Amino acid sequence: RRYPTVELRAEAFNGSTRVPIPSDSAFLKALLLELRLVDEHLFVEQRDTCTRINHSCVHSVSTGAGELWPVLAFHKSGLIYACVPLVEGSLEPRPPLLTVRGLSQGLALLLGIMDYVSPSRKNEAELSAKVGQLRTLLVQACPLGTPLNTNIRSLNGSFEDIQEMPADKEQPAWRSSTYKGKPQVNVCITEKVKCMQYDQRDVVDTWQVYGAVNCKCDIEGSAPSVALSLTLPTNAPPLQDIVVHHCVTSVEPAMLLSTSAEPLHDSVYNGPYKFPFIPPSDSFDLCYYTSQVPVPPILGCYQLVEEGSQIKITVNLKLHESIKNSFEYCEARIPFFNRGPIAQLEYKVSYGQLDLFREKSLLVWVIGQKLPKSLEVSLTGTLSFGTAGKERPTDYVCTGNTAYVKLYFRIPDFTLTGCYVDQHSVQIFVPGKPKITASRELISSDYYIWNSKAPAPMVFKPL
């Protein structure tokens, strides 16, 4: 899709130095060349010279009129997702990527499209139908070239509910339709915890928490006003790096200035975190945040030692006492890279059950929905492997005894920060008594426990 409004703005910013976007066929040909999807075995100087080493998905595409930059493009599951963001300023010299606001907007839109399209890629008919609907959905998501809603999956697939002109002049552009019925608000706080544990004296374990507050507000009116507050327990670490949705009408400035790049001190803003907003018609993320929590939810130790032709493993896991001992699922996956299929296995688990996937060289320890009263579980085992074939799982990092255990878990009705939405704090300035539903969850994301008997990739190492 082309946006004349954006192209006119690009010309206003850059004048004669602007490189116009070529025709669709010419752009596609140049993009395929840049992404090495054609002529990949040939040396193309404009693409393969050492001065053009690219570490991101931001490309410079060579066209007949010159170098078109920036082009945001990536190749995923047989499909190419691409857009040309607007640079609101001079292109000479090229500005740093972090200063180009259109890049993050374009990436969010492309990821929303990928999330909408990719589940159907194995079904050609369904994929064609979804791609055919994209143009309609982009009218709602990005009407004039600026993304208003990047959650493409939540949008309507027809024009039935789209108003050509708002009946009420106060209706904001992001409310593409109006709701009729009983008012109700659904709020869900999802926190994801990343972790790297090494169990080594000279290496610091690291963990990070990322939160998102998703809302779905079914409320009558062209511009309904809603206020929502996030609450933290006493002495809980404050929320930081807060980013709010554009529908939020006002926030405390100190809330947005609290950053995890600086050490915590007494002057850090610790609430109340109040968000007044005019909600979009569909589901949206009201805000994102991080927090510096004092401990990871599960502490682990993994030891892998080779003894002749066998490997001995020991895994110990302990749930911190402050964490809710109630999981929807909890399992530890133990992969063995660059080896043959698992030929023999002897093991003992203190809790749960161990599943063996021989061909994948993978052990899956299903711990279950609750840990024992001691909050500790352990696994010991001895393995031997067959001859490695071409289709064995490989990894460039996990060579020798460098290996990891990866944890997967979800704890419903719990957040690591303690953050929650008090249903009584939700204010909706419309007639009638609204139904308010609030939920929260903690999910693992890239939760690694590295073999303490071998070197592992470090996030950082103290001097």
C-alpha positions as a LaTeX table, in Angstrom:
\begin{tabular}{lrrr}
\hline
Residue & $x$ (\AA) & $y$ (\AA) & $z$ (\AA) \\
\hline
Arg1 & 0.00 & 0.00 & 0.00 \\
Arg2 & 1.23 & 3.50 & $-0.84$ \\
Tyr3 & 0.40 & 6.63 & 1.15 \\
Pro4 & 0.57 & 9.87 & $-0.89$ \\
Thr5 & 0.34 & 11.80 & 2.41 \\
Val6 & 3.61 & 10.22 & 3.59 \\
Glu7 & 5.36 & 10.72 & 0.24 \\
Leu8 & 4.40 & 14.42 & 0.24 \\
Arg9 & 5.83 & 14.80 & 3.75 \\
Ala10 & 9.05 & 13.04 & 2.65 \\
Glu11 & 9.39 & 15.50 & $-0.24$ \\
Ala12 & 8.79 & 18.42 & 2.13 \\
Phe13 & 11.54 & 17.19 & 4.46 \\
Asn14 & 14.15 & 16.28 & 1.84 \\
Gly15 & 13.23 & 18.02 & $-1.42$ \\
Ser16 & 15.41 & 17.03 & $-4.35$ \\
Thr17 & 17.53 & 14.65 & $-2.26$ \\
Arg18 & 14.53 & 12.34 & $-1.70$ \\
Val19 & 14.74 & 9.02 & $-3.50$ \\
Pro20 & 11.24 & 8.22 & $-4.83$ \\
Ile21 & 9.82 & 4.74 & $-4.26$ \\
Pro22 & 9.92 & 2.84 & $-7.58$ \\
Ser23 & 7.08 & 0.80 & $-9.07$ \\
Asp24 & 5.94 & $-2.31$ & $-7.21$ \\
Ser25 & 7.72 & $-4.70$ & $-9.58$ \\
Ala26 & 10.97 & $-2.70$ & $-9.56$ \\
Phe27 & 10.90 & $-2.37$ & $-5.78$ \\
Leu28 & 10.29 & $-6.10$ & $-5.32$ \\
Lys29 & 13.15 & $-7.00$ & $-7.67$ \\
Ala30 & 15.56 & $-4.68$ & $-5.82$ \\
Leu31 & 14.37 & $-5.94$ & $-2.41$ \\
Leu32 & 14.83 & $-9.61$ & $-3.34$ \\
Leu33 & 18.38 & $-8.82$ & $-4.42$ \\
Glu34 & 19.12 & $-6.96$ & $-1.17$ \\
Leu35 & 17.71 & $-9.80$ & 0.97 \\
Arg36 & 19.85 & $-12.35$ & $-0.94$ \\
Leu37 & 16.76 & $-14.21$ & $-2.11$ \\
Val38 & 17.97 & $-14.00$ & $-5.73$ \\
Asp39 & 21.56 & $-14.31$ & $-7.02$ \\
Glu40 & 22.66 & $-15.33$ & $-3.52$ \\
His41 & 25.64 & $-17.28$ & $-4.91$ \\
Leu42 & 26.90 & $-14.32$ & $-6.95$ \\
Phe43 & 29.01 & $-11.48$ & $-5.60$ \\
Val44 & 27.02 & $-8.26$ & $-6.00$ \\
Glu45 & 29.26 & $-5.36$ & $-4.99$ \\
Gln46 & 26.47 & $-3.02$ & $-3.87$ \\
Arg47 & 25.19 & $-5.77$ & $-1.57$ \\
Asp48 & 28.15 & $-7.94$ & $-0.58$ \\
Thr49 & 31.00 & $-5.47$ & $-0.10$ \\
Cys50 & 32.56 & $-5.47$ & 3.38 \\
Thr51 & 31.41 & $-1.89$ & 3.95 \\
Arg52 & 27.76 & $-3.04$ & 3.79 \\
Ile53 & 27.70 & $-5.44$ & 6.75 \\
Asn54 & 24.16 & $-5.18$ & 8.10 \\
His55 & 23.29 & $-6.28$ & 11.63 \\
Ser56 & 19.62 & $-5.26$ & 11.55 \\
Cys57 & 16.53 & $-5.58$ & 9.38 \\
Val58 & 16.97 & $-1.99$ & 8.17 \\
His59 & 18.25 & $-2.03$ & 4.61 \\
Ser60 & 19.42 & 0.34 & 1.90 \\
Val61 & 17.86 & $-0.78$ & $-1.39$ \\
Ser62 & 19.50 & 0.23 & $-4.65$ \\
Thr63 & 17.00 & 1.67 & $-7.18$ \\
Gly64 & 17.35 & 3.42 & $-10.50$ \\
Ala65 & 16.97 & 6.80 & $-8.78$ \\
Gly66 & 19.52 & 6.05 & $-6.02$ \\
Glu67 & 19.76 & 4.34 & $-2.62$ \\
Leu68 & 16.35 & 4.08 & $-0.95$ \\
Trp69 & 16.83 & 4.19 & 2.85 \\
Pro70 & 15.56 & 3.15 & 5.33 \\
Val71 & 13.70 & 0.05 & 4.11 \\
Leu72 & 12.50 & $-2.12$ & 6.98 \\
Ala73 & 12.27 & $-5.72$ & 5.73 \\
Phe74 & 12.62 & $-9.27$ & 6.98 \\
His75 & 11.98 & $-12.75$ & 5.61 \\
Lys76 & 9.93 & $-15.13$ & 7.78 \\
Ser77 & 8.37 & $-18.52$ & 6.96 \\
Gly78 & 8.40 & $-17.97$ & 3.20 \\
Leu79 & 6.92 & $-14.46$ & 3.34 \\
Ile80 & 8.58 & $-11.04$ & 3.11 \\
Tyr81 & 7.34 & $-8.26$ & 5.39 \\
Ala82 & 8.51 & $-4.81$ & 4.32 \\
Cys83 & 7.73 & $-1.12$ & 4.70 \\
Val84 & 9.44 & 2.20 & 4.00 \\
Pro85 & 9.28 & 4.42 & 7.13 \\
Leu86 & 9.30 & 8.22 & 6.92 \\
Val87 & 12.41 & 10.00 & 8.20 \\
Glu88 & 11.22 & 13.27 & 9.72 \\
Gly89 & 14.40 & 15.19 & 9.01 \\
Ser90 & 17.39 & 15.35 & 6.74 \\
Leu91 & 18.73 & 12.14 & 5.18 \\
Glu92 & 22.24 & 13.54 & 4.77 \\
Pro93 & 24.09 & 12.54 & 6.84 \\
Arg94 & 22.03 & 9.49 & 7.75 \\
Pro95 & 20.55 & 9.90 & 11.24 \\
Pro96 & 21.08 & 7.19 & 13.91 \\
Leu97 & 18.43 & 4.46 & 13.73 \\
Leu98 & 17.25 & 5.13 & 17.28 \\
Thr99 & 16.23 & 8.66 & 16.29 \\
Val100 & 13.96 & 7.54 & 13.42 \\
Arg101 & 10.55 & 7.24 & 15.05 \\
Gly102 & 8.98 & 5.64 & 11.98 \\
Leu103 & 11.19 & 2.55 & 12.33 \\
Ser104 & 9.62 & 1.41 & 15.60 \\
Gln105 & 6.14 & 2.25 & 14.29 \\
Gly106 & 6.77 & 0.32 & 11.07 \\
Leu107 & 8.23 & $-2.67$ & 12.91 \\
Ala108 & 5.22 & $-2.82$ & 15.24 \\
Leu109 & 2.87 & $-2.74$ & 12.24 \\
Leu110 & 4.80 & $-5.47$ & 10.38 \\
Leu111 & 4.88 & $-7.69$ & 13.49 \\
Gly112 & 1.12 & $-7.18$ & 13.85 \\
Ile113 & 0.62 & $-8.24$ & 10.22 \\
Met114 & 2.91 & $-11.26$ & 10.74 \\
Asp115 & 0.95 & $-12.28$ & 13.86 \\
Tyr116 & $-2.27$ & $-12.09$ & 11.81 \\
Val117 & $-1.00$ & $-13.90$ & 8.70 \\
Ser118 & 1.55 & $-16.48$ & 9.91 \\
Pro119 & $-0.82$ & $-19.01$ & 11.63 \\
Ser120 & $-2.37$ & $-19.69$ & 8.18 \\
Arg121 & 0.79 & $-20.06$ & 6.12 \\
Lys122 & 0.40 & $-23.86$ & 5.75 \\
Asn123 & $-3.13$ & $-23.50$ & 4.34 \\
Glu124 & $-2.90$ & $-21.76$ & 0.95 \\
Ala125 & $-6.62$ & $-20.93$ & 0.72 \\
Glu126 & $-6.76$ & $-19.46$ & 4.23 \\
Leu127 & $-3.52$ & $-17.55$ & 3.65 \\
Ser128 & $-4.85$ & $-16.05$ & 0.41 \\
Ala129 & $-8.07$ & $-15.00$ & 2.17 \\
Lys130 & $-6.17$ & $-13.30$ & 4.98 \\
Val131 & $-3.80$ & $-11.51$ & 2.60 \\
Gly132 & $-6.86$ & $-10.36$ & 0.65 \\
Gln133 & $-8.32$ & $-8.83$ & 3.83 \\
Leu134 & $-5.14$ & $-6.96$ & 4.69 \\
Arg135 & $-6.01$ & $-3.94$ & 2.59 \\
Thr136 & $-9.33$ & $-3.57$ & 4.42 \\
Leu137 & $-7.65$ & $-4.01$ & 7.79 \\
Leu138 & $-4.97$ & $-1.42$ & 6.97 \\
Val139 & $-7.72$ & 1.17 & 6.51 \\
Gln140 & $-8.37$ & 0.79 & 10.22 \\
Ala141 & $-4.85$ & 0.10 & 11.44 \\
Cys142 & $-3.04$ & 2.75 & 9.40 \\
Pro143 & $-5.52$ & 5.07 & 7.65 \\
Leu144 & $-3.18$ & 7.90 & 6.62 \\
Gly145 & 0.25 & 6.31 & 6.96 \\
Thr146 & 0.67 & 6.48 & 10.75 \\
Pro147 & $-0.14$ & 3.24 & 12.62 \\
Leu148 & $-3.00$ & 3.72 & 15.08 \\
Asn149 & $-3.50$ & 0.08 & 16.02 \\
Thr150 & $-0.87$ & $-2.57$ & 15.33 \\
Asn151 & $-2.92$ & $-5.47$ & 16.73 \\
Ile152 & $-4.20$ & $-6.49$ & 13.27 \\
Arg153 & $-5.81$ & $-9.67$ & 14.59 \\
Ser154 & $-8.24$ & $-7.68$ & 16.74 \\
Leu155 & $-9.58$ & $-5.59$ & 13.84 \\
Asn156 & $-12.78$ & $-6.20$ & 11.89 \\
Gly157 & $-12.42$ & $-7.92$ & 8.51 \\
Ser158 & $-15.17$ & $-5.89$ & 6.84 \\
Phe159 & $-16.21$ & $-2.29$ & 6.41 \\
Glu160 & $-19.54$ & $-2.81$ & 8.20 \\
Asp161 & $-18.47$ & $-1.28$ & 11.50 \\
Ile162 & $-16.14$ & 1.38 & 10.07 \\
Gln163 & $-17.56$ & 4.86 & 10.07 \\
Glu164 & $-16.59$ & 6.96 & 7.08 \\
Met165 & $-17.06$ & 10.16 & 9.10 \\
Pro166 & $-17.54$ & 10.16 & 12.88 \\
Ala167 & $-21.05$ & 11.25 & 13.85 \\
Asp168 & $-19.56$ & 13.07 & 16.82 \\
Lys169 & $-16.74$ & 15.54 & 16.26 \\
Glu170 & $-15.27$ & 14.56 & 19.64 \\
Gln171 & $-14.82$ & 10.93 & 18.56 \\
Pro172 & $-11.07$ & 10.23 & 18.30 \\
Ala173 & $-9.60$ & 8.64 & 15.17 \\
Trp174 & $-8.64$ & 5.44 & 17.00 \\
Arg175 & $-12.29$ & 4.57 & 17.79 \\
Ser176 & $-13.21$ & 3.00 & 14.46 \\
Ser177 & $-16.61$ & 1.74 & 15.63 \\
Thr178 & $-19.11$ & 2.26 & 18.42 \\
Tyr179 & $-20.39$ & $-0.34$ & 20.90 \\
Lys180 & $-24.01$ & $-1.00$ & 21.84 \\
Gly181 & $-24.77$ & $-3.00$ & 24.97 \\
Lys182 & $-23.92$ & $-3.39$ & 28.64 \\
Pro183 & $-20.62$ & $-1.67$ & 29.51 \\
Gln184 & $-17.79$ & $-4.02$ & 30.46 \\
Val185 & $-14.04$ & $-3.70$ & 30.89 \\
Asn186 & $-11.51$ & $-6.55$ & 30.81 \\
Val187 & $-7.98$ & $-5.88$ & 32.06 \\
Cys188 & $-5.13$ & $-8.39$ & 32.06 \\
Ile189 & $-1.61$ & $-7.78$ & 33.40 \\
Thr190 & 0.93 & $-10.10$ & 31.78 \\
Glu191 & 4.45 & $-10.15$ & 33.17 \\
Lys192 & 7.26 & $-12.06$ & 31.46 \\
Val193 & 10.47 & $-12.92$ & 33.27 \\
Lys194 & 13.76 & $-13.50$ & 31.46 \\
Cys195 & 16.59 & $-15.13$ & 33.34 \\
Met196 & 20.20 & $-16.28$ & 32.95 \\
Gln197 & 21.56 & $-18.37$ & 35.84 \\
Tyr198 & 25.13 & $-19.69$ & 35.93 \\
Asp199 & 25.75 & $-20.90$ & 39.52 \\
Gln200 & 29.34 & $-19.62$ & 39.30 \\
Arg201 & 31.17 & $-17.35$ & 41.74 \\
Asp202 & 32.69 & $-15.00$ & 39.17 \\
Val203 & 29.54 & $-14.59$ & 37.06 \\
Val204 & 26.48 & $-12.57$ & 38.08 \\
Asp205 & 23.07 & $-14.12$ & 37.43 \\
Thr206 & 20.68 & $-11.75$ & 35.65 \\
Trp207 & 16.92 & $-11.53$ & 35.40 \\
Gln208 & 14.50 & $-9.00$ & 33.91 \\
Val209 & 10.76 & $-8.47$ & 34.20 \\
Tyr210 & 8.60 & $-7.00$ & 31.43 \\
Gly211 & 4.95 & $-6.17$ & 32.00 \\
Ala212 & 2.06 & $-5.31$ & 29.68 \\
Val213 & $-1.44$ & $-4.20$ & 30.64 \\
Asn214 & $-3.98$ & $-5.29$ & 28.03 \\
Cys215 & $-7.47$ & $-3.78$ & 27.99 \\
Lys216 & $-10.72$ & $-4.44$ & 26.16 \\
Cys217 & $-13.33$ & $-1.78$ & 26.84 \\
Asp218 & $-16.84$ & $-2.36$ & 25.50 \\
Ile219 & $-18.44$ & 0.99 & 26.31 \\
Glu220 & $-21.11$ & 3.00 & 24.55 \\
Gly221 & $-20.39$ & 6.51 & 23.33 \\
Ser222 & $-18.14$ & 8.20 & 20.79 \\
Ala223 & $-15.47$ & 9.24 & 23.31 \\
Pro224 & $-16.01$ & 7.45 & 26.66 \\
Ser225 & $-13.65$ & 8.39 & 29.46 \\
Val226 & $-12.01$ & 5.66 & 31.56 \\
Ala227 & $-9.50$ & 5.86 & 34.42 \\
Leu228 & $-7.50$ & 2.87 & 35.64 \\
Ser229 & $-4.89$ & 2.54 & 38.38 \\
Leu230 & $-2.09$ & 0.02 & 38.84 \\
Thr231 & $-1.35$ & $-0.79$ & 42.48 \\
Leu232 & 1.82 & $-2.19$ & 44.07 \\
Pro233 & 2.22 & $-3.82$ & 47.50 \\
Thr234 & 4.05 & $-1.90$ & 50.22 \\
Asn235 & 7.85 & $-1.88$ & 49.75 \\
Ala236 & 7.54 & $-3.39$ & 46.26 \\
Pro237 & 10.07 & $-2.17$ & 43.66 \\
Pro238 & 8.66 & 0.66 & 41.53 \\
Leu239 & 7.61 & 0.31 & 37.90 \\
Gln240 & 10.12 & 1.72 & 35.41 \\
Asp241 & 10.55 & 2.34 & 31.68 \\
Ile242 & 6.79 & 2.97 & 31.40 \\
Val243 & 5.49 & 3.42 & 27.84 \\
Val244 & 1.82 & 4.36 & 27.42 \\
His245 & $-0.66$ & 3.95 & 24.56 \\
His246 & $-1.47$ & 7.09 & 22.57 \\
Cys247 & $-5.07$ & 7.02 & 23.84 \\
Val248 & $-3.90$ & 7.95 & 27.37 \\
Thr249 & $-4.89$ & 11.59 & 27.88 \\
Ser250 & $-2.51$ & 12.53 & 30.72 \\
Val251 & 0.01 & 11.00 & 33.11 \\
Glu252 & 2.28 & 12.16 & 35.90 \\
Pro253 & 5.54 & 13.26 & 34.15 \\
Ala254 & 7.67 & 11.61 & 36.85 \\
Met255 & 6.07 & 8.27 & 35.93 \\
Leu256 & 7.62 & 8.37 & 32.46 \\
Leu257 & 11.05 & 9.53 & 33.70 \\
Ser258 & 11.72 & 6.52 & 35.93 \\
Thr259 & 14.26 & 4.41 & 34.02 \\
Ser260 & 16.06 & 1.15 & 34.76 \\
Ala261 & 19.24 & 2.61 & 33.24 \\
Glu262 & 19.80 & 4.49 & 36.51 \\
Pro263 & 20.19 & 2.93 & 39.99 \\
Leu264 & 17.15 & 2.95 & 42.25 \\
His265 & 16.98 & 5.75 & 44.81 \\
Asp266 & 14.41 & 7.27 & 47.15 \\
Ser267 & 13.22 & 9.86 & 44.64 \\
Val268 & 12.02 & 7.21 & 42.12 \\
Tyr269 & 8.33 & 7.55 & 41.35 \\
Asn270 & 6.47 & 4.70 & 43.06 \\
Gly271 & 2.86 & 5.50 & 42.32 \\
Pro272 & $-0.01$ & 5.76 & 42.20 \\
Tyr273 & 0.11 & 4.72 & 38.54 \\
Lys274 & $-3.09$ & 6.26 & 37.21 \\
Phe275 & $-4.02$ & 6.18 & 33.51 \\
Pro276 & $-6.99$ & 8.22 & 32.23 \\
Phe277 & $-7.79$ & 7.30 & 28.62 \\
Ile278 & $-10.34$ & 7.16 & 25.81 \\
Pro279 & $-10.18$ & 3.49 & 24.77 \\
Pro280 & $-10.03$ & 2.20 & 21.19 \\
Ser281 & $-12.85$ & $-0.06$ & 20.03 \\
Asp282 & $-10.75$ & $-3.22$ & 20.18 \\
Ser283 & $-8.25$ & $-4.87$ & 22.50 \\
Phe284 & $-5.09$ & $-2.83$ & 23.08 \\
Asp285 & $-2.03$ & $-2.63$ & 25.36 \\
Leu286 & $-2.56$ & 0.32 & 27.69 \\
Cys287 & 1.07 & 0.41 & 28.84 \\
Tyr288 & 4.34 & $-1.49$ & 29.11 \\
Tyr289 & 6.79 & $-1.41$ & 32.01 \\
Thr290 & 9.82 & $-3.06$ & 33.61 \\
Ser291 & 10.83 & $-3.53$ & 37.22 \\
Gln292 & 13.99 & $-4.47$ & 39.14 \\
Val293 & 12.68 & $-7.34$ & 41.27 \\
Pro294 & 15.10 & $-8.65$ & 43.93 \\
Val295 & 14.96 & $-12.40$ & 43.11 \\
Pro296 & 13.99 & $-14.64$ & 40.19 \\
Pro297 & 10.98 & $-16.90$ & 40.83 \\
Ile298 & 12.86 & $-20.20$ & 40.44 \\
Leu299 & 16.51 & $-20.70$ & 41.39 \\
Gly300 & 18.29 & $-23.52$ & 39.63 \\
Cys301 & 21.55 & $-25.41$ & 39.38 \\
Tyr302 & 22.53 & $-27.59$ & 36.41 \\
Gln303 & 25.61 & $-29.78$ & 36.25 \\
Leu304 & 26.63 & $-31.82$ & 33.21 \\
Val305 & 29.82 & $-33.89$ & 33.30 \\
Glu306 & 31.20 & $-36.29$ & 30.68 \\
Glu307 & 32.61 & $-39.56$ & 32.01 \\
Gly308 & 33.94 & $-41.64$ & 29.14 \\
Ser309 & 31.12 & $-42.39$ & 26.74 \\
Gln310 & 28.45 & $-41.35$ & 29.24 \\
Ile311 & 27.07 & $-38.06$ & 30.46 \\
Lys312 & 25.92 & $-37.47$ & 34.02 \\
Ile313 & 23.45 & $-34.69$ & 34.72 \\
Thr314 & 22.07 & $-33.17$ & 37.89 \\
Val315 & 19.32 & $-30.53$ & 38.00 \\
Asn316 & 18.11 & $-28.86$ & 41.21 \\
Leu317 & 15.28 & $-26.33$ & 41.21 \\
Lys318 & 13.86 & $-24.31$ & 44.09 \\
Leu319 & 10.80 & $-22.07$ & 44.06 \\
His320 & 11.34 & $-18.88$ & 46.05 \\
Glu321 & 9.08 & $-18.76$ & 49.11 \\
Ser322 & 7.54 & $-15.45$ & 48.01 \\
Ile323 & 6.22 & $-17.00$ & 44.78 \\
Lys324 & 2.74 & $-18.48$ & 44.48 \\
Asn325 & 3.03 & $-22.27$ & 44.32 \\
Ser326 & 0.28 & $-22.80$ & 41.75 \\
Phe327 & 1.15 & $-23.27$ & 38.08 \\
Glu328 & $-0.90$ & $-23.77$ & 34.98 \\
Tyr329 & 2.15 & $-25.64$ & 33.72 \\
Cys330 & 5.78 & $-25.99$ & 34.76 \\
Glu331 & 8.40 & $-27.99$ & 32.91 \\
Ala332 & 12.14 & $-28.07$ & 32.32 \\
Arg333 & 13.48 & $-28.96$ & 28.88 \\
Ile334 & 17.01 & $-30.36$ & 28.67 \\
Pro335 & 18.33 & $-30.44$ & 25.09 \\
Phe336 & 21.57 & $-32.15$ & 24.03 \\
Phe337 & 23.02 & $-30.48$ & 20.96 \\
Asn338 & 25.66 & $-31.72$ & 18.51 \\
Arg339 & 25.28 & $-35.32$ & 19.67 \\
Gly340 & 23.55 & $-38.42$ & 18.40 \\
Pro341 & 20.13 & $-39.72$ & 19.49 \\
Ile342 & 19.75 & $-40.71$ & 23.14 \\
Ala343 & 20.53 & $-44.44$ & 23.23 \\
Gln344 & 20.32 & $-45.17$ & 26.96 \\
Leu345 & 18.89 & $-43.29$ & 29.91 \\
Glu346 & 18.83 & $-44.02$ & 33.63 \\
Tyr347 & 17.30 & $-41.37$ & 35.84 \\
Lys348 & 15.67 & $-40.50$ & 39.14 \\
Val349 & 13.30 & $-37.59$ & 39.76 \\
Ser350 & 12.15 & $-36.44$ & 43.19 \\
Tyr351 & 8.94 & $-35.02$ & 41.74 \\
Gly352 & 6.99 & $-35.01$ & 38.48 \\
Gln353 & 7.75 & $-37.20$ & 35.48 \\
Leu354 & 10.44 & $-37.30$ & 32.80 \\
Asp355 & 9.58 & $-37.73$ & 29.11 \\
Leu356 & 12.26 & $-38.87$ & 26.65 \\
Phe357 & 12.37 & $-37.75$ & 23.01 \\
Arg358 & 15.17 & $-39.91$ & 21.64 \\
Glu359 & 15.29 & $-38.61$ & 18.08 \\
Lys360 & 15.27 & $-34.99$ & 19.22 \\
Ser361 & 17.94 & $-35.66$ & 21.89 \\
Leu362 & 15.63 & $-33.96$ & 24.37 \\
Leu363 & 14.47 & $-34.62$ & 27.94 \\
Val364 & 11.27 & $-32.92$ & 29.12 \\
Trp365 & 10.81 & $-32.87$ & 32.88 \\
Val366 & 7.12 & $-32.22$ & 33.56 \\
Ile367 & 7.02 & $-30.84$ & 37.09 \\
Gly368 & 3.27 & $-30.20$ & 37.09 \\
Gln369 & 1.01 & $-27.62$ & 38.67 \\
Lys370 & 2.41 & $-27.55$ & 42.20 \\
Leu371 & 5.78 & $-28.16$ & 43.80 \\
Pro372 & 6.11 & $-30.17$ & 47.05 \\
Lys373 & 6.04 & $-28.44$ & 50.46 \\
Ser374 & 9.84 & $-28.18$ & 50.46 \\
Leu375 & 9.54 & $-26.11$ & 47.22 \\
Glu376 & 12.55 & $-28.08$ & 45.91 \\
Val377 & 12.77 & $-30.70$ & 43.17 \\
Ser378 & 15.74 & $-32.58$ & 41.71 \\
Leu379 & 16.68 & $-34.77$ & 38.77 \\
Thr380 & 19.73 & $-37.00$ & 38.32 \\
Gly381 & 20.50 & $-39.11$ & 35.30 \\
Thr382 & 23.05 & $-40.92$ & 33.18 \\
Leu383 & 22.84 & $-40.86$ & 29.38 \\
Ser384 & 24.67 & $-42.34$ & 26.42 \\
Phe385 & 24.24 & $-41.37$ & 22.78 \\
Gly386 & 24.21 & $-43.11$ & 19.43 \\
Thr387 & 25.94 & $-42.01$ & 16.23 \\
Ala388 & 25.16 & $-38.45$ & 15.22 \\
Gly389 & 23.37 & $-38.08$ & 11.88 \\
Lys390 & 22.79 & $-35.10$ & 9.60 \\
Glu391 & 19.40 & $-34.27$ & 11.10 \\
Arg392 & 20.54 & $-34.08$ & 14.72 \\
Pro393 & 19.81 & $-30.84$ & 16.62 \\
Thr394 & 22.84 & $-28.52$ & 16.44 \\
Asp395 & 23.85 & $-25.30$ & 18.13 \\
Tyr396 & 26.94 & $-23.16$ & 17.63 \\
Val397 & 26.94 & $-21.97$ & 21.26 \\
Cys398 & 26.31 & $-25.31$ & 22.98 \\
Thr399 & 29.54 & $-27.12$ & 22.12 \\
Gly400 & 31.33 & $-29.54$ & 24.43 \\
Asn401 & 29.81 & $-29.38$ & 27.90 \\
Thr402 & 28.31 & $-25.93$ & 27.40 \\
Ala403 & 24.62 & $-26.73$ & 27.82 \\
Tyr404 & 21.49 & $-25.42$ & 29.46 \\
Val405 & 18.13 & $-26.24$ & 30.98 \\
Lys406 & 15.27 & $-24.05$ & 29.81 \\
Leu407 & 12.24 & $-23.54$ & 32.06 \\
Tyr408 & 8.69 & $-23.04$ & 30.84 \\
Phe409 & 5.98 & $-22.02$ & 33.31 \\
Arg410 & 2.87 & $-19.91$ & 33.77 \\
Ile411 & 1.48 & $-18.80$ & 37.13 \\
Pro412 & $-2.09$ & $-17.49$ & 36.86 \\
Asp413 & $-3.39$ & $-14.74$ & 39.16 \\
Phe414 & 0.14 & $-13.67$ & 40.10 \\
Thr415 & 2.75 & $-11.08$ & 39.11 \\
Leu416 & 6.39 & $-10.98$ & 40.15 \\
Thr417 & 6.20 & $-7.26$ & 40.93 \\
Gly418 & 2.96 & $-7.73$ & 42.87 \\
Cys419 & 1.30 & $-5.30$ & 40.46 \\
Tyr420 & $-2.48$ & $-5.60$ & 40.21 \\
Val421 & $-5.56$ & $-3.65$ & 39.12 \\
Asp422 & $-7.96$ & $-2.78$ & 41.91 \\
Gln423 & $-11.37$ & $-3.24$ & 40.33 \\
His424 & $-12.79$ & $-0.50$ & 42.57 \\
Ser425 & $-10.24$ & 1.95 & 41.14 \\
Val426 & $-11.55$ & 1.58 & 37.59 \\
Gln427 & $-13.70$ & 4.59 & 36.82 \\
Ile428 & $-15.99$ & 4.73 & 33.78 \\
Phe429 & $-17.82$ & 7.99 & 33.22 \\
Val430 & $-20.91$ & 6.57 & 31.49 \\
Pro431 & $-24.41$ & 5.68 & 32.74 \\
Gly432 & $-25.01$ & 2.18 & 34.10 \\
Lys433 & $-22.98$ & $-0.13$ & 36.27 \\
Pro434 & $-20.17$ & $-1.63$ & 34.21 \\
Lys435 & $-18.89$ & $-5.19$ & 34.60 \\
Ile436 & $-15.15$ & $-5.10$ & 35.38 \\
Thr437 & $-12.90$ & $-8.17$ & 35.06 \\
Ala438 & $-9.25$ & $-8.03$ & 36.12 \\
Ser439 & $-6.70$ & $-10.81$ & 35.79 \\
Arg440 & $-2.93$ & $-11.21$ & 35.87 \\
Glu441 & $-0.29$ & $-13.81$ & 35.03 \\
Leu442 & 3.44 & $-14.49$ & 35.16 \\
Ile443 & 5.04 & $-16.29$ & 32.18 \\
Ser444 & 8.61 & $-17.45$ & 31.65 \\
Ser445 & 10.49 & $-16.09$ & 28.64 \\
Asp446 & 14.03 & $-17.23$ & 27.75 \\
Tyr447 & 14.55 & $-18.68$ & 31.24 \\
Tyr448 & 17.95 & $-20.42$ & 31.06 \\
Ile449 & 20.00 & $-22.30$ & 33.64 \\
Trp450 & 23.50 & $-22.96$ & 32.28 \\
Asn451 & 25.79 & $-25.87$ & 33.11 \\
Ser452 & 27.96 & $-24.66$ & 35.98 \\
Lys453 & 30.72 & $-27.16$ & 35.03 \\
Ala454 & 31.44 & $-25.49$ & 31.67 \\
Pro455 & 31.88 & $-21.98$ & 30.25 \\
Ala456 & 28.63 & $-20.30$ & 29.23 \\
Pro457 & 27.78 & $-17.15$ & 27.25 \\
Met458 & 27.79 & $-14.21$ & 29.65 \\
Val459 & 25.38 & $-11.30$ & 29.60 \\
Phe460 & 28.14 & $-9.33$ & 31.27 \\
Lys461 & 31.13 & $-10.15$ & 33.42 \\
Pro462 & 32.35 & $-7.98$ & 36.33 \\
Leu463 & 35.79 & $-6.42$ & 35.97 \\
\hline
\end{tabular}
